[in-house]
Amino acid sequence: MQRKRYPKEFKEQLIQEAAETGNVGQVAKRHEISPKTLYRWISDSKHKAWEYTSSGAKKTAVYVPSPQEFKQLEKENNQLKKILGEKDLEIAI
């Protein structure tokens, strides 16, 4: 089964309608979409950058850090591993 894509304006209209009526299930049924989908749209719309993000960028499901961020995260991870090892050694003693 192929996924159906909805325009941003349609999503925003349904989110607003659900907020006005207070009944997500009824709005979803009226527009023949899954209530779960509408709940996800509502949840996504509560994020700050929702209005400013292009629809193409919203399709990205995985965050990929930049090389600088990756090195920083790797460094922090190694420091935490070292601290954890020292604590385990203290406990063992």
TORNURO-694245 format. One record per residue: residue in three letters; x, y, z of N, C-alpha, C, O in turn. Coordinates in Angstrom, 1 decimal, padded with zeros to 4 digits. Last residue first. Example, Ala and Ser with C-alpha at 12.3 -4.5 7.8 and 13.67 -1.06 7.14 Angstrom:
! residues 2
REC res     nx     ny     nz    cax    cay    caz     cx     cy     cz     ox     oy     oz
REC SER  012.8 -002.2  007.1  013.7 -001.1  007.1  012.9  000.0  007.9  013.4  001.1  008.0
REC ALA  013.2 -005.7  007.8  012.3 -004.5  007.8  013.2 -003.3  007.8  014.2 -003.3  008.5
This chain:
! residues 93
REC res     nx     ny     nz    cax    cay    caz     cx     cy     cz     ox     oy     oz
REC ILE  036.4 -002.0  044.6  037.4 -002.0  045.7  036.7 -001.9  047.1  037.3 -001.9  048.1
REC ALA  034.2 -001.7  043.1  034.8 -003.1  043.2  035.7 -003.1  044.4  035.9 -004.1  045.1
REC ILE  033.8  001.0  043.2  032.8  000.1  043.8  033.4 -001.2  044.1  033.1 -001.9  045.1
REC GLU  036.0  001.9  041.8  035.9  002.3  043.1  034.9  001.4  043.9  035.1  001.0  045.0
REC LEU  035.4  000.7  039.3  036.6  000.3  040.0  036.5  000.7  041.4  036.9 -000.2  042.3
REC ASP  033.1  002.2  038.6  033.0  000.8  038.7  034.2  000.2  039.5  034.0 -000.7  040.4
REC LYS  034.4  004.7  038.4  033.4  004.5  039.4  033.2  003.0  039.7  033.0  002.6  040.8
REC GLU  036.0  004.3  036.1  036.6  004.7  037.4  035.6  004.4  038.6  036.0  003.9  039.6
REC GLY  034.1  003.8  034.2  035.0  002.8  034.5  035.7  003.0  035.9  035.9  002.1  036.7
REC LEU  032.8  006.3  034.1  032.0  005.1  034.5  033.0  004.0  034.9  032.7  003.3  035.9
REC ILE  034.9  007.9  033.1  034.3  008.2  034.4  033.6  006.9  035.0  033.7  006.6  036.1
REC LYS  035.1  006.7  030.6  036.3  006.7  031.5  035.8  006.9  032.9  036.2  006.2  033.9
REC LYS  032.6  007.3  029.5  033.1  005.9  029.6  034.2  005.8  030.6  034.2  004.8  031.5
REC LEU  032.8  010.0  029.4  031.8  009.4  030.2  032.1  007.9  030.5  031.9  007.4  031.6
REC GLN  034.8  010.4  027.5  035.0  010.9  028.8  034.0  010.2  029.8  034.4  009.8  030.9
REC ASN  033.6  009.2  025.2  034.8  008.6  025.8  035.0  009.1  027.2  035.5  008.3  028.1
REC ASN  031.5  011.1  024.9  031.2  009.7  025.1  032.4  009.0  025.7  032.2  008.2  026.7
REC GLU  032.9  013.4  024.2  032.1  013.3  025.4  031.8  011.9  025.8  031.8  011.6  027.0
REC LYS  034.0  012.6  021.8  034.8  013.0  022.9  034.1  012.9  024.2  034.6  012.3  025.2
REC GLU  031.6  012.2  020.3  032.5  011.1  020.5  033.5  011.3  021.7  033.7  010.4  022.5
REC LEU  030.6  014.8  020.2  029.8  013.7  020.9  030.7  012.5  021.2  030.6  011.9  022.3
REC GLN  032.6  016.0  018.7  032.3  016.5  020.1  031.6  015.4  020.9  031.9  015.1  022.0
REC LYS  032.4  014.6  016.3  033.7  014.6  017.1  033.4  015.0  018.5  034.0  014.4  019.5
REC PHE  029.8  015.4  015.6  030.1  014.0  015.8  031.4  013.8  016.6  031.5  013.0  017.6
REC GLU  030.1  018.1  015.2  029.2  017.6  016.3  029.5  016.2  016.6  029.5  015.8  017.8
REC GLN  031.8  018.1  013.0  032.2  018.7  014.3  031.4  018.2  015.4  031.9  017.9  016.5
REC PRO  030.2  016.8  011.1  031.5  016.2  011.5  032.0  016.8  012.8  032.5  016.0  013.7
REC SER  026.7  016.9  012.2  027.8  017.4  011.4  029.1  016.7  011.9  029.2  016.2  013.0
REC PRO  024.4  014.1  012.6  025.2  015.2  013.1  026.3  015.6  012.1  026.8  014.8  011.3
REC VAL  021.3  013.5  011.4  022.7  013.1  011.2  023.6  014.3  011.6  023.5  015.4  011.0
REC TYR  018.3  012.1  012.3  019.2  013.2  012.5  020.6  012.8  012.3  021.1  011.8  012.9
REC VAL  015.7  010.9  010.2  016.9  010.6  011.0  017.8  011.8  011.1  018.0  012.5  010.1
REC ALA  013.7  011.7  008.6  013.3  010.9  009.8  014.5  010.7  010.7  014.4  010.3  011.9
REC THR  012.5  014.2  006.7  013.7  013.6  007.2  013.4  012.9  008.6  012.9  013.6  009.5
REC LYS  010.2  015.6  006.1  010.2  014.2  005.7  011.4  013.4  006.2  011.5  012.2  006.3
REC LYS  010.7  018.2  006.6  009.9  017.5  007.5  009.9  016.0  007.3  009.5  015.2  008.1
REC ALA  011.9  019.2  004.3  012.7  018.9  005.5  012.0  018.1  006.5  012.6  017.4  007.3
REC GLY  009.7  019.6  002.7  010.7  018.6  002.3  011.6  018.2  003.5  012.0  017.1  003.6
REC SER  008.3  021.7  003.9  007.7  020.3  003.9  008.7  019.2  003.5  008.6  018.1  004.0
REC SER  010.4  023.8  005.9  009.8  023.4  004.6  009.3  022.0  004.7  009.7  021.2  005.5
REC THR  009.7  025.4  008.9  010.4  024.3  008.2  009.7  024.0  007.0  008.4  023.9  006.9
REC TYR  008.2  027.2  010.3  009.3  027.7  009.5  010.0  026.6  008.7  010.9  027.0  007.9
REC GLU  006.3  025.9  011.8  005.9  026.9  010.8  007.0  027.3  009.8  006.7  027.6  008.7
REC TRP  007.9  024.2  013.4  006.9  023.7  012.5  006.6  024.7  011.4  006.5  024.3  010.2
REC ALA  009.6  024.9  015.5  010.0  025.2  014.1  009.0  024.7  013.0  009.3  024.8  011.8
REC LYS  008.3  024.1  017.9  008.6  025.5  017.6  008.8  025.8  016.1  008.3  026.7  015.5
REC HIS  005.8  021.7  017.8  007.2  022.0  017.9  007.4  023.4  017.3  006.7  023.9  016.5
REC LYS  003.2  021.2  017.4  003.5  021.8  018.6  004.9  022.2  018.7  005.3  022.9  019.6
REC SER  002.9  019.7  015.1  002.7  021.1  015.0  003.0  021.9  016.2  003.2  023.1  016.2
REC ASP  003.3  017.1  016.0  004.4  017.7  015.2  004.2  019.2  015.2  005.2  019.9  015.2
REC SER  000.8  016.7  017.2  002.0  016.6  018.0  003.1  017.3  017.3  003.9  018.1  017.9
REC ILE -000.8  016.8  014.9 -001.0  017.8  016.0  000.2  017.8  016.9  000.7  018.9  017.3
REC TRP  000.1  014.7  013.5  000.2  016.0  012.9  000.1  017.1  014.0  000.8  018.1  014.0
REC ARG -000.7  012.6  015.2  000.7  012.8  014.9  001.0  014.2  014.4  001.9  014.9  014.7
REC TYR -003.5  012.8  015.1 -002.8  013.0  016.4 -001.3  013.3  016.2 -000.7  014.2  016.8
REC LEU -003.8  012.1  012.4 -004.1  013.5  012.8 -003.5  013.8  014.2 -003.0  014.9  014.4
REC THR -003.0  009.4  012.5 -002.3  010.4  011.7 -002.5  011.8  012.1 -001.6  012.6  012.2
REC LYS -005.0  008.4  014.2 -003.6  008.3  014.6 -002.7  009.3  013.8 -001.8  010.0  014.4
REC PRO -007.3  008.6  012.7 -007.1  009.5  013.8 -005.7  009.5  014.3 -005.2  010.6  014.8
REC SER -006.8  008.5  009.2 -006.7  007.8  010.4 -006.5  008.8  011.6 -005.8  009.8  011.5
REC ILE -009.3  010.1  007.1 -007.9  009.8  007.5 -007.9  009.1  008.8 -008.9  009.2  009.6
REC GLU -011.7  011.3  006.2 -011.3  010.0  005.8 -009.8  009.8  006.0 -009.2  009.3  005.1
REC HIS -012.8  013.6  007.3 -011.9  013.8  006.2 -011.2  012.5  005.7 -010.3  012.5  004.9
REC ARG -014.4  012.5  009.3 -015.0  013.4  008.3 -014.1  013.5  007.1 -014.6  013.6  005.9
REC LYS -012.5  011.2  010.9 -013.5  010.4  010.2 -014.1  011.3  009.0 -014.3  010.7  008.0
REC ALA -011.1  013.4  011.9 -010.4  012.5  011.1 -011.4  011.6  010.3 -011.2  011.4  009.1
REC VAL -013.1  014.6  013.4 -012.5  015.4  012.3 -011.8  014.4  011.4 -011.9  014.5  010.1
REC GLN -013.6  012.6  015.3 -014.7  013.1  014.4 -014.1  013.8  013.2 -014.6  013.6  012.1
REC GLY -011.1  012.5  016.6 -011.7  011.3  015.9 -012.8  011.7  014.9 -012.8  011.2  013.8
REC VAL -010.8  015.0  017.8 -009.9  014.6  016.8 -010.5  013.4  016.0 -010.4  013.4  014.7
REC ASN -012.6  017.4  019.1 -012.8  016.0  018.8 -012.0  015.5  017.6 -012.4  015.7  016.4
REC GLY -012.5  020.1  019.3 -012.1  019.3  020.5 -012.3  017.8  020.3 -012.2  017.0  021.3
REC THR -013.1  022.0  017.4 -014.1  021.1  017.8 -013.8  020.3  019.1 -014.7  020.0  019.9
REC GLU -010.6  023.4  017.3 -011.9  024.1  017.5 -013.0  023.2  018.0 -013.7  023.6  018.9
REC ALA -008.7  021.4  016.9 -008.6  022.3  018.1 -009.9  023.0  018.4 -010.3  023.1  019.5
REC ALA -009.6  020.4  014.4 -009.6  019.5  015.6 -009.5  020.3  016.9 -010.1  020.0  017.9
REC GLU -009.1  022.7  012.9 -010.5  022.2  013.0 -010.6  021.3  014.3 -011.6  021.3  015.0
REC GLN -006.3  022.8  013.0 -007.2  023.9  013.5 -008.6  023.5  013.8 -009.2  023.8  014.8
REC ILE -005.7  020.4  011.7 -005.2  020.7  013.1 -006.1  021.8  013.7 -006.5  021.6  014.9
REC LEU -006.8  020.8  009.2 -007.4  019.8  010.0 -006.9  020.0  011.5 -007.7  019.7  012.4
REC GLN -005.2  023.0  008.3 -006.6  023.1  008.4 -007.3  022.1  009.3 -008.1  022.4  010.2
REC GLU -002.7  021.8  008.3 -002.9  022.9  009.2 -004.4  023.1  009.4 -004.9  023.5  010.5
REC LYS -003.1  019.9  006.2 -002.8  019.5  007.6 -003.1  020.5  008.6 -003.7  020.3  009.7
REC PHE -003.5  021.6  004.1 -004.6  020.7  004.5 -004.3  020.2  005.9 -005.3  020.1  006.7
REC GLU -001.0  022.9  003.9 -002.2  023.7  004.2 -003.4  022.8  004.7 -004.1  023.2  005.6
REC LYS  000.7  020.8  003.2  000.8  021.4  004.5 -000.4  022.2  004.9 -000.8  022.2  006.1
REC PRO -000.9  018.0  001.6 -000.2  019.3  001.6 -000.3  019.9  003.0 -001.1  019.6  003.8
REC TYR -000.1  014.6  002.1 -001.1  015.7  002.2 -000.3  017.0  002.2  000.7  017.1  002.8
REC ARG  000.4  011.5  000.5  001.0  012.7  001.0 -000.1  013.8  001.0 -000.8  013.9  000.1
REC LYS  000.1  008.1  001.3 -000.5  009.2  000.7  000.1  010.5  001.4  000.2  010.5  002.6
REC ARG  001.9  005.2  000.5  001.6  006.2  001.4  001.0  007.4  000.6  001.5  007.7 -000.5
REC GLN  000.6  002.1 -000.9  001.4  003.3 -001.1  001.0  004.4 -000.1 -000.2  004.6  000.2
REC MET  000.8 -001.2  000.0  000.0  000.0  000.0  000.9  001.2  000.0  001.8  001.4  000.8
